[in-house]
Amino acid sequence: MKKIGFLSFGHWSDAHGSATRSASDVLLQSIDLAVAAEELGADGAYYRVHHFAQQLASPFPLLAAVGAKTRTIEIGTGVIDMRYENPFYMTENAGAADLIAGGRLQLGISRGSPEQVIEGWRYFGYAPAAGESDADMGRRHSELFLRLLQGEGFARPSPQPMFPNPPGLLRLEPHAEGLRERIWWGSASNATAVWAAQMGMNLQSSTLKADESGEPFHVQQAKQIRAYREAWKAAGHTRTPRVSVSRSIFALTDDRDRAYFGRDGGGDQIGVIDNMRAVFGRSYAAEPERLIEQLRADEGVAEADTLLLTVPNQLGVDYNTHVLENILRHIAPALGWR
């Protein structure tokens, strides 16, 4: 059994054929797709976060809106770039969004991905400390965020407060009980997956990772997940961690599917991203019977408990609902995911 959700990059443009021609279109359709996905029985609605781009950016208003419009579906990110974040303000925002959603938030965070601008985090008021890299800064922000989510008091109360205070040191409010255990780390390497395990975070492994062995992407990803679980066990955590992988998967069931995705998804690709040699996983697009056989051989998907389906959000809510329904109805049962 697997949890199955969607992951939207939240693109918009006025290009021919785009159903999302503005930021307003993307935000409102993101809510509508989450509602439709919940009605289909999907388990998660996840959104990418990118700054300085015509894509979804500040996640918490959207997460709160989705939380208010749905009842059961998990709501998350994949991922929030922690180089841009104030951990204190983020703790308040996350707490509020989680309470609105009734404890369904699943926040994916990371040191970030390649950017649209040079050192964009500087415009947000952040800079690495002496001897730090920007990745170090992102991890430092993350560690502080995790501590704040625990809900322990740390701030000395004023002797003359505007309103009465509870006894002792004060914490940030609102506090969302259990959210600390629903934080995921977006990892592109074996080493950061091990670090995430040591920190007690769930693991998000995407459609690319550092090429550390020259093996096919799905094989390297499966090894990354196993290394993560071994590190989790060694760290002595008592709960069972969760692991998600992302895939572009399209079951070709009608003429629209064949027109959009009828060409074979091809194999892995090798590239350089942030000065790192990376292997990019293949896309899957085939008739259901063939697709089932292809996915059965994917070791990364087999290792994960959660599968996030990347959706072509610019094709609109109706078509993406159809894409999700194809997987949930035709593919997932045959593979034992449902």
ZIMOSUL-V630891 format. One record per residue. N is the residue number from 1. RES is the residue in three letters. PSI is psi in degrees with one decimal (none if undefined). NEAR is the number of other C-alpha atoms within 8 Angstrom. D_FIRST is the distance of its C-alpha to the first C-alpha in whole Angstrom. Layout:
N RES PSI NEAR D_FIRST
N RES PSI NEAR D_FIRST
This chain:
1 MET 139.3 6 0
2 LYS 148.6 9 4
3 LYS 137.0 11 7
4 ILE 125.5 11 9
5 GLY -177.2 14 13
6 PHE 155.7 12 16
7 LEU 118.5 14 19
8 SER 132.2 12 23
9 PHE -17.4 12 26
10 GLY 40.4 13 28
11 HIS 149.1 11 31
12 TRP 151.0 14 34
13 SER 163.7 9 37
14 ASP 23.3 8 40
15 ALA 154.2 6 39
16 HIS 131.4 4 39
17 GLY -7.6 5 36
18 SER 131.1 12 35
19 ALA -5.0 8 33
20 THR 93.7 15 33
21 ARG -3.1 11 37
22 SER 166.1 9 37
23 ALA -38.1 11 36
24 SER -43.9 6 36
25 ASP -47.8 11 34
26 VAL -46.8 15 31
27 LEU -47.9 11 31
28 LEU -38.4 8 31
29 GLN -28.7 10 29
30 SER -39.8 10 26
31 ILE -46.7 12 26
32 ASP -38.4 9 26
33 LEU -36.8 11 23
34 ALA -42.6 13 21
35 VAL -45.3 11 22
36 ALA -40.8 9 21
37 ALA -39.6 15 18
38 GLU -41.6 13 17
39 GLU -30.5 7 19
40 LEU -17.7 8 17
41 GLY 12.1 6 14
42 ALA 159.1 13 13
43 ASP -18.9 12 12
44 GLY 146.1 16 14
45 ALA 111.2 13 18
46 TYR 149.3 13 19
47 TYR 139.4 14 23
48 ARG 161.1 14 25
49 VAL 117.4 15 28
50 HIS 134.9 11 31
51 HIS 155.0 10 35
52 PHE 31.7 6 38
53 ALA 158.3 8 36
54 GLN 65.2 8 36
55 GLN 171.1 12 32
56 LEU 138.3 17 30
57 ALA -95.3 9 32
58 SER 114.4 7 32
59 PRO -25.7 10 29
60 PHE -36.9 9 30
61 PRO -41.1 8 31
62 LEU -45.4 10 29
63 LEU -41.1 12 26
64 ALA -40.8 13 28
65 ALA -43.4 9 29
66 VAL -41.8 13 25
67 GLY -35.9 15 25
68 ALA -24.8 9 27
69 LYS -11.8 8 26
70 THR 174.7 11 23
71 ARG -29.1 7 21
72 THR -26.8 7 18
73 ILE 140.6 12 16
74 GLU 146.3 10 16
75 ILE 123.6 14 19
76 GLY -175.2 13 20
77 THR 156.8 14 22
78 GLY 77.5 14 22
79 VAL 165.7 14 24
80 ILE 127.2 13 27
81 ASP 108.2 14 30
82 MET -7.5 13 32
83 ARG -23.0 14 35
84 TYR -3.2 10 36
85 GLU 140.0 8 35
86 ASN 109.9 7 37
87 PRO -30.0 11 35
88 PHE -51.0 9 37
89 TYR -36.6 7 36
90 MET -36.7 10 33
91 THR -42.2 12 32
92 GLU -46.1 12 34
93 ASN -45.7 9 32
94 ALA -41.0 10 29
95 GLY -44.1 13 30
96 ALA -45.7 12 31
97 ALA -38.7 14 28
98 ASP -38.4 15 25
99 LEU -39.7 9 28
100 ILE -38.9 10 28
101 ALA -2.7 14 24
102 GLY 35.3 7 24
103 GLY 29.0 11 22
104 ARG 4.7 11 19
105 LEU 138.1 13 21
106 GLN 93.7 12 19
107 LEU 118.3 13 22
108 GLY 126.9 14 22
109 ILE 165.1 16 25
110 SER 175.8 14 27
111 ARG -8.9 13 30
112 GLY 173.8 12 30
113 SER 173.4 6 30
114 PRO 143.6 6 34
115 GLU 165.8 9 36
116 GLN -23.5 8 38
117 VAL 165.1 6 41
118 ILE 122.4 5 42
119 GLU 54.0 7 41
120 GLY -28.7 11 40
121 TRP -23.4 10 39
122 ARG -34.0 8 43
123 TYR -22.2 7 44
124 PHE 0.6 7 42
125 GLY 15.7 6 44
126 TYR 145.7 9 42
127 ALA 144.7 8 43
128 PRO 145.7 10 42
129 ALA 169.0 7 44
130 ALA 128.8 4 47
131 GLY -1.6 5 45
132 GLU 150.4 9 42
133 SER 169.9 8 40
134 ASP -31.9 10 38
135 ALA -40.2 10 35
136 ASP -42.6 10 36
137 MET -43.2 14 37
138 GLY -41.3 15 34
139 ARG -35.5 12 32
140 ARG -45.8 8 35
141 HIS -39.3 13 34
142 SER -43.3 12 31
143 GLU -39.2 8 32
144 LEU -42.7 9 34
145 PHE -44.4 12 31
146 LEU -39.9 9 29
147 ARG -42.1 8 32
148 LEU -33.9 13 33
149 LEU -18.9 11 30
150 GLN -20.1 7 30
151 GLY 19.9 9 33
152 GLU 141.8 7 36
153 GLY 143.9 9 39
154 PHE -15.3 7 41
155 ALA 132.6 7 44
156 ARG 128.7 7 47
157 PRO 150.7 9 48
158 SER 141.7 5 51
159 PRO -17.1 4 54
160 GLN 68.1 4 55
161 PRO 157.5 8 52
162 MET -37.5 4 52
163 PHE 154.9 4 50
164 PRO 140.9 5 49
165 ASN 151.1 6 47
166 PRO 163.7 5 45
167 PRO 152.7 4 46
168 GLY -173.0 7 45
169 LEU 151.9 9 44
170 LEU 148.6 11 42
171 ARG 172.0 10 38
172 LEU 145.5 11 37
173 GLU 150.8 6 36
174 PRO 146.6 7 34
175 HIS 131.8 10 32
176 ALA 105.0 12 28
177 GLU 131.2 6 27
178 GLY -10.2 7 24
179 LEU -32.3 13 24
180 ARG -33.0 9 25
181 GLU -1.9 8 21
182 ARG 32.5 11 20
183 ILE 134.0 12 21
184 TRP 148.1 12 20
185 TRP 126.1 14 22
186 GLY 109.3 13 22
187 SER 135.7 14 23
188 ALA 3.8 11 25
189 SER 162.8 10 26
190 ASN -39.3 10 25
191 ALA -43.4 6 28
192 THR -26.7 9 27
193 ALA -41.4 16 23
194 VAL -42.5 12 25
195 TRP -42.2 8 27
196 ALA -40.7 14 24
197 ALA -44.2 15 23
198 GLN -34.2 10 26
199 MET -4.2 6 26
200 GLY 30.6 9 23
201 MET 150.0 13 21
202 ASN 167.3 14 18
203 LEU 128.6 16 18
204 GLN 118.8 13 18
205 SER 126.6 14 18
206 SER -156.4 11 20
207 THR 14.5 10 21
208 LEU 154.3 11 24
209 LYS 165.0 14 25
210 ALA 134.0 10 28
211 ASP 95.7 11 29
212 GLU -5.7 6 29
213 SER -9.7 5 29
214 GLY -0.6 5 30
215 GLU 166.8 7 27
216 PRO 151.4 8 25
217 PHE -48.9 13 23
218 HIS -29.5 11 19
219 VAL -45.9 11 21
220 GLN -38.9 13 22
221 GLN -40.9 12 19
222 ALA -40.1 12 17
223 LYS -38.3 8 20
224 GLN -44.6 11 21
225 ILE -41.3 13 17
226 ARG -38.4 9 18
227 ALA -38.9 11 22
228 TYR -47.4 14 20
229 ARG -36.0 10 18
230 GLU -41.6 8 22
231 ALA -36.0 11 24
232 TRP -46.4 14 22
233 LYS -42.4 8 22
234 ALA -30.3 6 26
235 ALA -14.8 8 26
236 GLY 16.7 6 26
237 HIS 146.6 8 23
238 THR -25.1 4 22
239 ARG 165.1 4 19
240 THR 125.1 5 15
241 PRO 163.0 9 15
242 ARG 151.1 9 13
243 VAL 128.7 12 13
244 SER 150.0 12 13
245 VAL 154.5 14 14
246 SER 142.3 12 16
247 ARG 148.5 13 17
248 SER 110.2 10 19
249 ILE 125.3 10 18
250 PHE 118.1 12 20
251 ALA 124.0 14 20
252 LEU 101.1 13 23
253 THR -10.6 9 24
254 ASP -179.2 6 27
255 ASP -33.4 7 30
256 ARG -46.6 6 29
257 ASP -44.1 12 26
258 ARG -35.7 11 29
259 ALA -40.2 7 31
260 TYR -42.8 6 29
261 PHE 19.0 11 27
262 GLY -21.0 10 28
263 ARG 144.5 6 30
264 ASP 141.1 8 27
265 GLY -16.6 9 25
266 GLY -168.4 7 27
267 GLY -166.5 7 26
268 ASP 158.4 10 26
269 GLN 150.2 8 29
270 ILE 136.6 8 31
271 GLY -178.2 8 33
272 VAL 127.6 8 35
273 ILE 123.7 8 33
274 ASP 45.4 6 35
275 ASN 20.4 5 37
276 MET 129.3 7 34
277 ARG 122.7 10 33
278 ALA 150.0 12 30
279 VAL 129.1 14 27
280 PHE 126.9 12 26
281 GLY 155.0 12 23
282 ARG 160.8 11 23
283 SER 153.5 10 22
284 TYR 127.1 13 20
285 ALA 112.8 14 22
286 ALA 168.6 11 22
287 GLU 150.1 9 22
288 PRO -44.4 11 19
289 GLU -43.8 6 19
290 ARG -38.4 8 21
291 LEU -40.7 13 18
292 ILE -43.5 11 15
293 GLU -40.1 8 17
294 GLN -44.8 9 18
295 LEU -28.9 8 14
296 ARG -24.7 9 14
297 ALA 0.1 6 16
298 ASP 107.1 10 15
299 GLU -32.6 11 15
300 GLY -45.6 13 15
301 VAL -40.0 11 12
302 ALA -34.5 8 10
303 GLU -24.3 9 11
304 ALA 154.9 13 10
305 ASP -11.9 11 7
306 THR 132.2 12 9
307 LEU 123.5 14 11
308 LEU 121.5 14 14
309 LEU 115.8 13 16
310 THR 129.0 12 19
311 VAL 145.9 11 21
312 PRO 80.8 8 25
313 ASN -25.5 13 26
314 GLN -8.4 10 30
315 LEU -0.3 11 29
316 GLY 165.0 12 29
317 VAL -44.5 10 26
318 ASP -46.2 6 26
319 TYR -40.7 8 26
320 ASN -30.4 13 23
321 THR -41.9 11 21
322 HIS -43.0 8 22
323 VAL -47.0 11 20
324 LEU -41.1 12 17
325 GLU -38.3 10 17
326 ASN -45.0 12 17
327 ILE -45.5 12 14
328 LEU -33.3 12 12
329 ARG -40.6 8 14
330 HIS -28.6 10 15
331 ILE -50.7 13 13
332 ALA -45.0 11 9
333 PRO -39.3 10 9
334 ALA -25.1 8 11
335 LEU 3.5 9 9
336 GLY 15.6 7 6
337 TRP -13.7 9 4
338 ARG none 8 6
